[in-house]
Every structure is written in structure tokens, then in C-alpha cells.
Amino acid sequence: MDQNTTATESAGTPQRLTAKEFQEVGGTEDWRVLGMGAAAWFGAPSHSAGAELAVRAAELAAGGALEASIRSVGVQVRLPLGPTDDGLTSAHVDLARAVSAAAKELGLEAEPALLQDLQLAMDAMDQAAVQPFWEAALGYDPVGEEDLLDPLHRHPPIWFQDQDAPRPLRNRVHLDSVMPQEVATATIAALRERGASAMAERDYYATVADAEGNEVDILPLPKGADRWQRLGTEDWRLVFSAMACYPLRSAAPFVPAVATLADEAGLPLVIDVRRTAAGQGLVVLDTGKDRWEMEDGYEDLAARVQETAREMGLSADVAAPRFVQIGIDAVDIPAVREFWRVALGYQEDPRADVTDIVDPRGVNVPLFLQDLDADDEARRAQRNRIHVDLFLPHDQLQSRLEATLAAGGTVVRDAGPITWTVSDPEGNEIDLTTAVGREEQWAAQQG
């Protein structure tokens, strides 16, 4: 293939490309193929600068599949692959080139080393028994035969793989799924109907286990705890993050207006522009976990955003906000926390009494740690049924692997050069992997 031209098209049909071919064709240098499609990160000095590129990118996509994640320090643009897509094509190459050209015109530089996709893998003896549970717990959609996907591509996908023998003890890895009070109540009822094997209801949350013992905490449950009491903030829900979701047809003019308000307030705000499975546009506004409590001004910003939305005739979907995070039980929390901080490229929460580590760009979900009894030797010895997959740029995989090993990791499965399974100091696993070369390796193994 000529690296200076788009792949040839036959009868108007874009030519399919492997991830490796996409990376090697000319004009995609800003982009990296990850687990959920091709993505590019462009550093930006403000929300407004990122929003300008996001709006231009949406216009270039002309209603097609494109997602933008605007932050105070940059914007991620993704060309996602949908359930019916058969991989990347020459059309994706054309759009990637056009977005890069727009970024260059705006003076924004690509930083591909910052890109990554976090996913989850779940071992199961009987996938049919556990999958419906997780669809309800997380609000995910089934895709193909073995995957569940967040319809807004904000939270990690889950893919199921066969488990060869029972592991009956509790995992040391679990998920938190936070949603508005009414949705949480309905979710608890749905989980009872979908094979929950255990449920422990507490003051403000419920720990629920699927048929094989994998756990999720559903919260918040107290009525009224999910919102501010101030008039003019009714569109927002407090689901660990303060969050509002607005259906819209076009990113302009609302997204640039919100970006300006965030810049004027001097507060970091997550602005995610998405398209639902039904083709409806949606913007998700998100303060980030606990930031609305840690920094003054978010409630005022929320009120100004809501006023702007109402002036533009927008109505919030107050049932849509959702927050997901990963929890790990550990005996030596400092050692395990440092491993995961390095492995995920995260940073520590600045609060002294909090064990969270967070994505510095707020694109991937937080991870937190909690105490594990050192005497619980059987549980500590059992391999988890849930592990993390981290898709990295092909040119960053080796350096991340080396850093992770230096942070106390141990390689437990070597499928290089595209995948290494690494365990933390207490046996919790992560797959460090890349999409580039995966299809070629699979074809070589089959042939």
C-alpha cells in the first residue's frame, strides 16, 4: 500500500485495514489504535480550545461515528468501532487525517504517548448465568458473543473468557456502580431477577454478587443524597462525580458555551460528546470523582450550565448519569497502590486518607484500594475471576512493561510482543497489550 495515499476503494466501499496497516499508512502519525478504535490526544490550553477542535471534528464526521472527550488540558478524539464494524477502514484514515489537519490549524499538537484504553476481563464457568447480571449492574449492552459495552464508551468494556475450574472464594477485585437513586433502586430489583447469589444492603449501598460470586457495589441508595438542594441545579446528579447529561443534535453551540463557563470558573470539567446506539447525540458533563466536594465553585458552575442549557431549549436526562470505579483489596496497600499507579499511568489522589489513584486526564475510570485481612490466606491465594486489560500504543508497550516490573510486578504469562500478563505484589493481574499486530499474529497462528 502506498503510505502517502488512502487505501484504494472498490465500488465505493472503503477498504478494510488491520490496526498495523492503519498505523503504517501515511497521515495517521497522530493516532494510535487501541482497544476501542483509533484515538488521538491533542494538548490544549483550555476547555474552549479543545471544544473548538471537537466541534470541527464532529462537522468533519458529518454525523458519523466520532467521540470527543474535552478536558482543561486537551481533547481526545476517537474513531470508535461499533458492534457491526469489521475493523478500521480507509474512511477512518481519511477522517483521522482531516481531524489532524484541523488540529494543526488550531495550533494543537498531538501527544500519542498519553493514549490508552482500560478494559476488564471476567473468567466465567457459565457466561450465560453471569452476563445478564452485569448488563443490569452497569447499564451495558451485549456485543457479539462474549462482550459487554458501555453504550457511551465512558466506562471499561467487559469481555468474558472460559474458566477451567471453580474459584469459589470472593475476588479481591470488585466494581462500584453509582447512579441516581431511582435508577439504583430499579437496578437492585433487576439484579435480584438476574441471578444475584448474595445481597448485603447497608446504609447507603448494597453489595451484590452474581451467580459465581463476582461483586458489585450499587450506590447511592438514600433518597435525595444524589442531588444538590439549590434551585437551578435540578439537572445534576451527585454520583460520586457531579454529573449532568444533555441530549442534543449538534455539539455546537452548547459544548463551546459550557467550555467557556468552565474556563471562566477556573474549574476542570469533563465534557464528553457521544452518540447513543440510537444515533442521538449526548453531552456528558462530569466534575470528576469528589472534585465538587474538594473544590469550591462547582455548584455555581452547575447552575450557570443549567441556565445556559435551558436558554438553548435543552432538557437533561437525569437518569443517564453513571459512575464506575474499580476496587482492589490488599494487605500492603502502599505497595499495591504504587504498582497500579505505574501500570495504569495514574496519579495519587492528593487527600491523605484516600487510597484512590486516578487518570490525570480523566478519560479512564478511578481505582481504589481497601484493606484485606492478612490471615485470609485462602482468599489471597485464589486467582481473581476479574482482571484488567490495558491497551497501549504499540510504541509505548515495552516501556510501560519495564516500568511496571520495576514497580513490583511479575510476568506470569508472556505472549509478547503484543501481550504480557503481569501480577502485582499480591497476585492481582493486568494484561499489558496493544492492538497493533494482533490480527497478523492471529493469522500466523492459524496458518
C-alpha positions as CSV (number, residue, x, y, z in Angstrom):
1,M,0.0,0.0,0.0
2,D,1.3,3.5,-0.9
3,Q,1.9,5.1,2.5
4,N,1.2,8.6,1.0
5,T,-2.3,7.8,-0.1
6,T,-5.5,6.4,1.3
7,A,-6.1,2.7,0.8
8,T,-7.9,2.2,-2.6
9,E,-11.6,1.7,-2.5
10,S,-13.6,-0.8,-4.6
11,A,-17.1,0.0,-5.8
12,G,-17.4,2.8,-3.3
13,T,-16.7,0.5,-0.4
14,P,-13.8,1.6,1.9
15,Q,-11.0,-1.0,2.1
16,R,-10.6,-2.7,5.5
17,L,-7.3,-2.2,7.3
18,T,-5.7,-4.1,10.2
19,A,-4.5,-1.9,13.1
20,K,-1.0,-2.3,11.9
21,E,-1.9,-1.2,8.4
22,F,-3.8,1.8,9.8
23,Q,-0.7,2.9,11.8
24,E,1.6,2.5,8.7
25,V,-0.5,4.4,6.1
26,G,0.7,8.0,5.8
27,G,-1.1,10.7,7.7
28,T,-2.1,8.8,10.8
29,E,1.0,9.6,12.9
30,D,-1.1,11.5,15.5
31,W,-3.3,8.4,16.0
32,R,-3.0,5.1,17.9
33,V,-5.2,2.1,17.5
34,L,-6.3,0.9,21.0
35,G,-9.0,-1.5,22.2
36,M,-12.0,0.6,21.1
37,G,-10.8,2.0,17.8
38,A,-8.3,4.7,16.8
39,A,-7.8,7.7,19.0
40,A,-5.7,10.9,19.2
41,W,-4.9,13.2,22.1
42,F,-4.3,16.8,21.3
43,G,-2.9,19.0,24.1
44,A,-4.9,22.3,24.6
45,P,-4.5,25.3,26.8
46,S,-8.2,25.4,27.8
47,H,-11.6,23.7,27.6
48,S,-12.5,26.2,24.9
49,A,-9.6,25.3,22.7
50,G,-10.4,21.6,23.0
51,A,-14.1,22.3,22.3
52,E,-13.3,24.1,19.1
53,L,-11.5,21.1,17.8
54,A,-14.3,18.8,19.0
55,V,-16.9,20.8,17.1
56,R,-14.7,20.8,13.9
57,A,-14.2,17.1,14.2
58,A,-17.9,16.5,14.6
59,E,-18.5,18.5,11.4
60,L,-15.9,16.5,9.6
61,A,-17.5,13.3,10.7
62,A,-20.9,14.5,9.3
63,G,-22.9,12.6,11.8
64,G,-20.7,9.5,11.6
65,A,-19.1,7.7,14.5
66,L,-16.8,10.1,16.3
67,E,-16.3,10.8,20.0
68,A,-14.7,13.7,21.8
69,S,-13.5,13.9,25.4
70,I,-12.7,17.6,26.2
71,R,-10.6,18.4,29.2
72,S,-9.0,21.6,30.6
73,V,-5.6,20.4,29.3
74,G,-6.6,18.8,26.0
75,V,-9.1,16.8,24.0
76,Q,-9.2,13.1,23.0
77,V,-10.9,12.3,19.6
78,R,-11.8,8.7,19.0
79,L,-13.0,6.9,15.9
80,P,-14.9,4.1,17.6
81,L,-15.7,0.8,16.2
82,G,-19.3,-0.2,16.5
83,P,-20.8,-3.6,17.0
84,T,-21.3,-4.1,13.3
85,D,-18.0,-2.6,12.2
86,D,-15.5,-5.1,10.7
87,G,-12.4,-3.2,11.8
88,L,-10.9,0.1,10.6
89,T,-11.2,1.2,7.0
90,S,-9.8,3.7,4.6
91,A,-12.7,6.0,5.6
92,H,-11.3,6.1,9.1
93,V,-7.9,7.1,7.6
94,D,-9.5,10.0,5.7
95,L,-11.3,11.2,8.8
96,A,-8.2,10.9,11.0
97,R,-6.1,12.9,8.5
98,A,-8.8,15.6,8.4
99,V,-9.0,15.9,12.2
100,S,-5.2,16.1,12.4
101,A,-5.3,18.9,9.8
102,A,-7.9,20.8,11.8
103,A,-5.9,20.4,15.0
104,K,-2.8,21.8,13.2
105,E,-4.8,24.8,12.0
106,L,-5.8,25.5,15.6
107,G,-2.2,25.1,16.8
108,L,-2.9,22.0,18.9
109,E,-0.2,19.3,19.0
110,A,-0.8,15.5,19.2
111,E,0.6,13.6,22.2
112,P,0.0,10.0,21.3
113,A,2.1,8.6,24.2
114,L,-0.8,9.6,26.5
115,L,-3.4,7.4,25.0
116,Q,-4.7,4.2,26.5
117,D,-7.9,2.1,26.9
118,L,-8.7,0.3,30.1
119,Q,-10.9,-2.8,29.8
120,L,-12.0,-5.7,32.1
121,A,-11.9,-9.4,31.6
122,M,-14.1,-11.8,33.6
123,D,-13.5,-15.5,33.8
124,A,-16.7,-17.5,34.0
125,M,-17.8,-21.1,34.3
126,D,-21.2,-20.2,32.9
127,Q,-21.2,-17.0,30.9
128,A,-25.0,-17.2,30.3
129,A,-25.6,-17.1,34.1
130,V,-23.5,-14.0,34.8
131,Q,-23.7,-11.8,31.7
132,P,-27.3,-10.6,32.2
133,F,-26.4,-9.6,35.8
134,W,-23.6,-7.3,34.6
135,E,-25.8,-5.9,31.9
136,A,-28.1,-4.7,34.6
137,A,-25.5,-3.7,37.1
138,L,-23.6,-1.4,34.7
139,G,-26.2,-0.5,32.2
140,Y,-24.1,-2.1,29.4
141,D,-25.2,-3.6,26.1
142,P,-24.2,-7.1,24.8
143,V,-21.9,-7.0,21.8
144,G,-21.2,-10.2,19.9
145,E,-20.9,-13.5,21.8
146,E,-18.6,-12.5,24.6
147,D,-18.6,-8.8,25.2
148,L,-20.5,-6.1,27.2
149,L,-20.0,-2.5,26.2
150,D,-20.9,0.8,27.9
151,P,-23.2,2.4,25.2
152,L,-21.4,5.8,25.8
153,H,-17.9,4.3,25.8
154,R,-17.0,6.1,29.0
155,H,-16.5,3.0,31.2
156,P,-14.5,-0.1,30.6
157,P,-15.9,-2.9,28.4
158,I,-16.1,-6.4,29.8
159,W,-15.2,-9.4,27.9
160,F,-15.9,-13.0,29.2
161,Q,-13.5,-15.9,28.9
162,D,-13.8,-19.5,29.9
163,Q,-12.8,-20.6,33.4
164,D,-11.5,-24.1,33.6
165,A,-12.3,-24.8,37.3
166,P,-14.4,-23.2,40.0
167,R,-12.8,-20.5,42.2
168,P,-15.5,-20.2,44.9
169,L,-14.0,-17.6,47.2
170,R,-14.5,-13.9,47.0
171,N,-12.5,-11.9,44.5
172,R,-10.0,-9.3,45.6
173,V,-11.3,-7.2,42.8
174,H,-14.8,-5.7,42.6
175,L,-16.6,-2.8,40.9
176,D,-18.6,0.1,42.2
177,S,-21.6,1.3,40.0
178,V,-23.0,4.6,41.1
179,M,-26.2,6.0,39.6
180,P,-29.2,8.2,40.5
181,Q,-31.3,7.0,43.4
182,E,-34.3,5.9,41.3
183,V,-32.1,4.0,38.9
184,A,-30.2,2.4,41.7
185,T,-33.4,1.1,43.3
186,A,-34.6,-0.3,39.9
187,T,-31.1,-1.9,39.4
188,I,-31.2,-3.7,42.7
189,A,-34.6,-5.2,41.7
190,A,-33.3,-6.2,38.3
191,L,-30.2,-7.9,39.9
192,R,-32.5,-10.0,42.1
193,E,-34.2,-11.2,38.9
194,R,-31.0,-11.8,37.1
195,G,-29.3,-14.4,39.3
196,A,-27.9,-12.5,42.2
197,S,-26.4,-15.1,44.5
198,A,-26.0,-12.7,47.5
199,M,-27.0,-9.3,48.6
200,A,-25.9,-7.2,51.6
201,E,-27.8,-3.9,51.9
202,R,-26.2,-1.3,54.0
203,D,-27.0,2.3,54.9
204,Y,-26.1,3.9,51.6
205,Y,-25.2,1.0,49.3
206,A,-25.7,-2.7,48.5
207,T,-23.0,-5.3,47.8
208,V,-24.5,-7.7,45.2
209,A,-22.8,-10.9,43.8
210,D,-23.5,-12.6,40.6
211,A,-24.1,-16.3,40.2
212,E,-20.4,-17.1,40.5
213,G,-19.6,-14.6,43.3
214,N,-18.3,-11.6,41.4
215,E,-19.3,-8.5,43.3
216,V,-20.5,-5.0,42.6
217,D,-21.5,-2.2,45.0
218,I,-24.6,-0.4,43.9
219,L,-25.0,3.2,45.3
220,P,-26.2,5.7,46.2
221,L,-29.5,4.5,47.8
222,P,-30.6,7.2,50.3
223,K,-33.3,9.3,48.8
224,G,-32.2,12.8,48.0
225,A,-28.5,12.1,48.5
226,D,-27.8,12.2,44.8
227,R,-28.5,15.9,44.2
228,W,-27.8,19.5,45.4
229,Q,-30.7,21.2,47.2
230,R,-30.0,24.6,45.5
231,L,-32.6,25.8,43.0
232,G,-31.2,25.8,39.5
233,T,-29.2,22.6,39.7
234,E,-32.0,20.1,39.2
235,D,-30.4,18.8,36.0
236,W,-27.4,17.5,38.0
237,R,-26.9,14.2,40.0
238,L,-24.2,13.5,42.6
239,V,-23.0,10.0,41.7
240,F,-19.6,10.4,43.3
241,S,-19.0,12.8,40.5
242,A,-21.4,15.7,40.0
243,M,-22.9,14.9,36.5
244,A,-25.4,16.2,34.0
245,C,-26.3,14.7,30.7
246,Y,-28.0,16.6,27.8
247,P,-29.3,15.0,24.6
248,L,-28.6,17.3,21.6
249,R,-28.4,17.2,17.9
250,S,-25.1,19.0,17.5
251,A,-22.2,19.8,19.7
252,A,-22.5,23.5,18.7
253,P,-23.3,25.9,20.3
254,F,-23.8,24.2,23.7
255,V,-20.4,22.5,24.1
256,P,-18.4,25.6,23.4
257,A,-20.6,27.6,25.8
258,V,-20.1,25.1,28.6
259,A,-16.3,25.1,27.8
260,T,-16.3,28.9,28.2
261,L,-18.1,28.7,31.5
262,A,-15.7,26.1,32.9
263,D,-12.7,28.3,31.8
264,E,-14.3,31.4,33.4
265,A,-14.8,29.4,36.6
266,G,-11.2,28.1,36.6
267,L,-12.5,24.6,37.3
268,P,-11.6,21.4,35.4
269,L,-14.7,19.8,33.9
270,V,-15.1,16.6,31.9
271,I,-17.1,17.3,28.7
272,D,-17.7,14.1,26.8
273,V,-19.5,14.3,23.4
274,R,-21.1,11.0,22.5
275,R,-23.7,9.4,20.3
276,T,-26.1,6.8,21.6
277,A,-26.8,3.5,19.9
278,A,-30.0,5.1,18.5
279,G,-27.9,7.8,16.9
280,Q,-28.9,10.5,19.4
281,G,-26.2,13.0,20.4
282,L,-25.4,13.3,24.1
283,V,-23.0,15.5,26.1
284,V,-22.0,14.3,29.5
285,L,-20.7,16.9,32.0
286,D,-18.7,15.5,34.9
287,T,-16.7,17.2,37.6
288,G,-14.6,14.0,38.3
289,K,-14.8,11.9,41.4
290,D,-15.3,14.1,44.6
291,R,-14.0,17.2,43.0
292,W,-17.3,19.0,43.6
293,E,-16.6,18.5,47.3
294,M,-12.9,19.2,47.2
295,E,-13.0,22.5,45.4
296,D,-15.4,25.4,45.8
297,G,-17.4,26.7,42.8
298,Y,-18.8,23.6,41.2
299,E,-22.3,24.2,42.4
300,D,-22.2,27.7,41.0
301,L,-20.8,26.4,37.7
302,A,-23.6,23.7,37.6
303,A,-26.2,26.4,38.0
304,R,-24.7,28.5,35.1
305,V,-24.5,25.5,32.9
306,Q,-28.1,24.6,33.6
307,E,-29.2,28.1,32.9
308,T,-27.4,28.0,29.5
309,A,-28.9,24.7,28.7
310,R,-32.4,26.0,29.4
311,E,-31.8,29.1,27.3
312,M,-30.9,26.8,24.4
313,G,-34.0,24.7,24.9
314,L,-32.2,21.6,26.2
315,S,-33.6,19.2,28.8
316,A,-31.3,17.0,30.9
317,D,-31.7,13.2,31.0
318,V,-31.5,12.9,34.8
319,A,-31.5,9.1,34.7
320,A,-28.4,8.9,32.5
321,P,-25.5,9.8,34.9
322,R,-23.4,6.8,35.8
323,F,-20.0,6.4,37.5
324,V,-17.9,3.2,37.6
325,Q,-14.7,2.5,39.5
326,I,-12.5,-0.5,40.3
327,G,-11.8,-1.6,43.9
328,I,-8.9,-3.9,44.9
329,D,-8.5,-5.5,48.4
330,A,-4.9,-5.5,49.5
331,V,-2.8,-6.3,52.7
332,D,0.1,-3.9,51.7
333,I,-1.9,-1.0,50.3
334,P,1.1,1.3,49.6
335,A,3.0,-1.4,47.6
336,V,-0.1,-2.5,45.6
337,R,-1.1,1.1,45.1
338,E,2.3,2.1,43.7
339,F,2.2,-0.9,41.3
340,W,-1.2,0.1,39.9
341,R,-0.3,3.8,39.7
342,V,2.7,2.9,37.5
343,A,0.9,0.2,35.5
344,L,-2.0,2.5,34.6
345,G,0.0,5.7,34.3
346,Y,-2.3,7.2,37.0
347,Q,-1.6,9.7,39.8
348,E,-2.4,9.6,43.5
349,D,-5.4,11.3,45.0
350,P,-4.0,14.2,47.0
351,R,-6.1,13.5,50.1
352,A,-4.1,11.8,52.9
353,D,-6.9,9.5,53.9
354,V,-7.9,8.3,50.4
355,T,-6.3,5.4,48.6
356,D,-7.6,6.3,45.1
357,I,-5.4,6.6,42.0
358,V,-6.9,8.5,39.1
359,D,-6.3,9.0,35.4
360,P,-4.7,12.5,35.2
361,R,-6.8,13.3,32.1
362,G,-10.0,11.8,33.5
363,V,-10.5,9.5,30.5
364,N,-10.3,6.1,32.2
365,V,-12.0,5.1,35.5
366,P,-10.5,5.5,39.0
367,L,-9.1,2.7,41.0
368,F,-9.1,2.5,44.8
369,L,-7.8,0.1,47.4
370,Q,-9.2,-1.2,50.7
371,D,-7.9,-3.4,53.5
372,L,-7.6,-7.2,53.2
373,D,-7.1,-9.4,56.3
374,A,-3.6,-10.8,56.1
375,D,-4.8,-14.0,57.8
376,D,-7.3,-14.7,55.0
377,E,-4.7,-16.9,53.2
378,A,-7.1,-18.9,51.1
379,R,-8.7,-15.9,49.6
380,R,-5.3,-14.3,49.0
381,A,-4.1,-17.4,47.2
382,Q,-7.1,-17.8,44.9
383,R,-6.7,-16.2,41.5
384,N,-9.3,-13.5,40.8
385,R,-12.0,-14.0,38.3
386,I,-11.7,-10.4,37.2
387,H,-8.6,-8.8,35.8
388,V,-7.7,-5.6,34.0
389,D,-6.7,-5.3,30.3
390,L,-4.8,-2.2,29.4
391,F,-4.5,-1.4,25.6
392,L,-1.5,0.8,25.0
393,P,0.1,2.4,21.9
394,H,2.3,-0.1,20.2
395,D,5.3,2.2,20.7
396,Q,4.7,2.6,24.4
397,L,4.0,-1.1,25.4
398,Q,7.6,-2.1,26.1
399,S,8.4,1.0,28.3
400,R,5.2,0.6,30.3
401,L,6.0,-3.1,30.9
402,E,9.5,-2.3,32.1
403,A,8.2,0.4,34.5
404,T,5.5,-1.9,35.8
405,L,8.1,-4.7,36.6
406,A,10.3,-2.1,38.3
407,A,7.2,-1.2,40.5
408,G,7.0,-4.7,41.9
409,G,5.3,-6.6,39.1
410,T,5.9,-10.2,38.0
411,V,5.3,-11.5,34.5
412,V,3.0,-14.6,34.8
413,R,2.3,-15.0,31.1
414,D,4.5,-13.9,28.2
415,A,2.6,-13.6,24.9
416,G,5.0,-10.9,23.5
417,P,5.4,-8.9,21.5
418,I,1.8,-7.8,21.9
419,T,0.7,-9.0,25.4
420,W,2.2,-9.6,28.8
421,T,0.2,-10.7,31.9
422,V,1.7,-9.1,35.0
423,S,0.7,-9.6,38.6
424,D,1.0,-7.0,41.3
425,P,2.8,-7.9,44.6
426,E,-0.3,-9.7,45.9
427,G,-1.3,-11.6,42.7
428,N,-3.9,-9.2,41.1
429,E,-3.3,-9.3,37.4
430,I,-3.2,-6.9,34.5
431,D,-2.7,-7.6,30.8
432,L,-0.5,-5.0,29.1
433,T,-1.3,-5.3,25.5
434,T,-1.6,-3.5,22.1
435,A,-4.0,-3.8,19.2
436,V,-1.2,-3.4,16.6
437,G,0.0,-6.7,15.2
438,R,-2.8,-8.6,16.9
439,E,-4.6,-9.6,13.6
440,E,-1.3,-10.5,11.9
441,Q,-0.2,-12.7,14.9
442,W,-3.6,-14.5,14.9
443,A,-3.4,-15.1,11.2
444,A,0.1,-16.5,11.5
445,Q,-1.1,-18.9,14.3
446,Q,-4.0,-20.1,12.2
447,G,-1.8,-20.6,9.1
